[in-house]
Amino acid sequence: MLWTVHYEQSGSEVPQIVTYLLIAFIIALALAPLVHFVPSKKQRRVARLREYAAIQGLFVEFRSLPGPRDTAAVRSATQDGNIIYYGRRIPATGRRQEAPTGIWRNGPEGWSSLLGDAVPGQLSGLPDGILAAGLDENSCGIYWQESGEEADIDQINRVLVDLSAKLSS
């Protein structure tokens, strides 16, 4: 009380400034948790990629990388983040009775088949950063960590259209 009386008598503005600073601090403290809801640059980029993929007719899922998981290449690829599957659904009317399947992994030595079948030539047209590709009776798609841009999704889409045509032929 003596302190406030002293400043009131001297005509100083210090108590008013302290009051404004205290109000600003309380408002900042209340708004700080809201900063966690603002997406980061990476989150905005990934959302943009996924939206662009959906517009191109692809679906996006979290999936495990197919094949053995104990290789050094797989460990180094998966330690940086989630494996995402970008796929193209194959309509039931376009499926054959015995649909071909395939799982191909992209490694330091290039593409190789995990099922022993031939590696489709279309896979060479995929952008860098693709970890694997798969083809089954319901869909065909690629496994990656979303390290590209919209132009890469265009390349992926072209390859997946060619691979899905393999099922209906």
N, C-alpha and C positions, 0 to 999 in steps of 0.2 A: 504494500500500500504506500509506503514511504517512497518507493521507487517511482511509482506512477505519479505521485503528487509532485515529486521533484521535477519530472519532465513536463508536467502540466504547467508548473510555475515558470519554467524556463522557456516555454513556447516551442520546444523542439518537436519535430515530426517523427521521431524514432518509434514511438509506440504505434503509430499508424502504419509505418513501413513494416514493422514486425507483424502486425495483424495481417497485412496483405501477403507477406511471405508465408505466414502460417496457413492462410486460406489456399494459396497456390500449392503449397506442399500437400495439403489434404486432398485437393482435387487431383494432383498428379498421382498420389497414392491410390486413389479410387480408380483412376483410369489405367494404371499400369497393367492389371491383369488382362485388359482388353487387347493389348499389344500382341498377346499370344495367338489371337484369332486372325491376325493379318497374315495372309499367305506369304511365304518367302518367294524369292525369284525362281528357285528350283520348283517349288510347288505350282506356281503359275505356269511355268514352262511345261511341266508334266500334264497339267490339266488341259493346256492348249493342245498338246500332242494327242491326248486321249479323245478330246472333242473332235479334232480333225480326223482321227482314225474312225470314229463313229460315223462321221459324215461320209467317209469313203466306203462304209459298209463293213468295217471290221469290228469285232468285239474284243474287249480287253479283260483279262483275268490274271489273278495271281496264281502261278503254278510252280511246281518244283521242276527243276531241270531234269529231263529224262536221262536215263542211263545211270551208269555207276557214278557215285558221288565222291569217291575216295581219291580221285586223281588231283594232282597239284593244280592243273588248269581250272578244274571246277571250283576248287577251294578259293583260288585267287579271284575268279569271276564272281562268285557269290558273296564274298566278304564285303564288297562295296555296296550292296543293297539288295533289293528284292528282284526276283526274276519275274518278268511280266510276259504273258502270252498274248500276242496280237494274232487273232485268228479270223478266218472267213468261214462261215457256216456253209455246209454243202446241203442243198435241198434234198429231201427224201426222194423226190421224183427223179433226181439226176444220179442216184446211187445205183451201182451194179450189185448183183447178188454177192459176189466175192470182191469186195472193195480192196484195192491195194492199200497197204499201210507202210509207213516208213518213219524212222527217226534218224535224223542226221545231225551230227555234232560238228561245229566249226572249231577247229583247234589250230595250233601253231603250224601244223603241216597241211592245213586246208580242211575241206569237208570230208567226213567219213561216215559210213553207215553203221548204226548200232545193231541193225537186224541182218546185215550181210547182203542187202540188196544194192543195186546200183544207185549212185548218187545222181539225182536229177541235175541236168545241166543248168536249169533255171536258178539254182542256188548260187551260182557264181555271180548272178546279177544283184544279189543282196548287198546292202551297204555294210560297212565295217561296224563292228559292235554286236552283230547277231551271234548269239551263243549256240543256238540249235534251231532246227526246223522239224516239224512233225506233220504227218498226214494220217488221218484215220477215216472211218466211215462217216463221221459227223462234221469234221472240220479239217482245215489245214491252217497251219500258222507257224509263227516264229517265236523264239524265246530270246528276250533281250532285257536290258536295263534302262531302256528309254534314253539312250545317250545321243539321239539324233535330232533332226528337225523335220518339218513337214515334207521336205523333198525326199527324205529317207522313207517316210510313210508311203509316199507315192511309189517308190521303188518296191517296197515290201508288198504293197497292194498288187502291183503288176505281177510279181512273182507268185503270189498266192492265187491270183486268178488263173495263171497258167497251171499251177499245181492242182487246183480244184477241177480244172478241165480234164486232168488226168483221170479223175474218178468217173466222170460221166462218159468217157470215151471207151 
